[in-house]
Amino acid sequence: MLDLALSFAISCFALALLLAFWRFLRGPQMADRLLAMDTMVVDVIALLVLYGIRAGTGLGFEVAILLAMTGFVSTLAFCKYLLRGRIIE
């Protein structure tokens, strides 16, 4: 039963990743592309965690934590760039 639930969750997050990538390519404004990129990072993190659960290893969780920290900082930096035109003041 757990394998069925994991397969369903992986397929849902993979579909969400594809739809976010489509929004990233077609976004009319830069803010739409930024939001799609942030959503793609969250989807990849979820897929890594689900893969770690399925494989029974802890490596996927460590990579997911590193990706979450990197995604958060890069989203903040890009938002600051869009609002002010520069990152470092």
C-alpha positions in Angstrom: 0.0 0.0 0.0 2.9 2.3 0.7 4.4 1.7 -2.7 1.1 2.7 -4.3 0.9 5.9 -2.3 4.5 6.8 -3.1 3.9 6.2 -6.8 0.8 8.4 -6.8 2.6 11.1 -4.9 5.7 11.0 -7.2 3.5 11.2 -10.3 1.5 14.1 -8.8 4.7 16.1 -8.0 6.2 15.2 -11.4 3.1 16.6 -13.1 3.3 19.7 -10.9 6.9 20.1 -11.8 6.1 20.0 -15.5 3.2 22.5 -15.2 5.5 24.9 -13.2 8.1 24.5 -15.9 5.5 25.4 -18.5 4.6 28.5 -16.5 8.3 29.4 -16.3 8.6 29.3 -20.1 5.3 31.0 -20.8 5.2 33.5 -17.9 4.3 37.0 -19.2 6.2 38.8 -16.5 9.4 38.2 -14.6 7.4 37.8 -11.3 5.5 34.9 -12.8 8.8 33.2 -13.8 10.2 33.7 -10.3 7.1 32.2 -8.7 7.3 29.2 -11.1 11.0 28.7 -10.3 10.3 28.7 -6.6 7.5 26.2 -7.2 9.8 24.0 -9.2 12.3 24.0 -6.3 9.6 22.9 -3.9 8.5 20.2 -6.3 12.1 18.9 -6.7 12.5 18.9 -2.9 9.3 16.9 -2.5 10.5 14.4 -5.2 13.8 14.0 -3.4 12.1 13.3 -0.1 9.8 10.8 -1.7 12.7 9.1 -3.4 14.5 8.9 -0.1 11.4 7.2 1.5 11.1 4.8 -1.4 14.8 3.9 -1.5 15.1 3.8 2.3 18.2 6.0 2.5 18.8 9.3 4.2 20.8 10.8 1.4 17.7 12.2 -0.3 16.8 14.1 2.9 20.2 15.7 3.2 20.2 16.9 -0.4 16.6 18.2 0.0 17.7 20.3 3.0 20.6 21.8 1.0 18.4 22.5 -1.9 15.8 24.1 0.3 18.3 26.5 1.8 19.8 27.3 -1.6 16.3 27.8 -3.1 15.3 30.1 -0.3 18.3 32.4 -0.5 18.2 32.5 -4.3 14.6 33.5 -4.3 15.2 36.3 -1.8 18.2 37.5 -3.8 16.2 37.5 -7.1 13.3 39.3 -5.5 15.6 42.0 -4.2 17.1 42.3 -7.6 13.7 42.7 -9.2 12.6 45.3 -6.7 15.7 47.4 -6.4 17.8 46.6 -9.4 20.8 45.4 -7.4 21.4 42.7 -4.7 24.2 44.2 -2.6 23.8 47.8 -1.4 
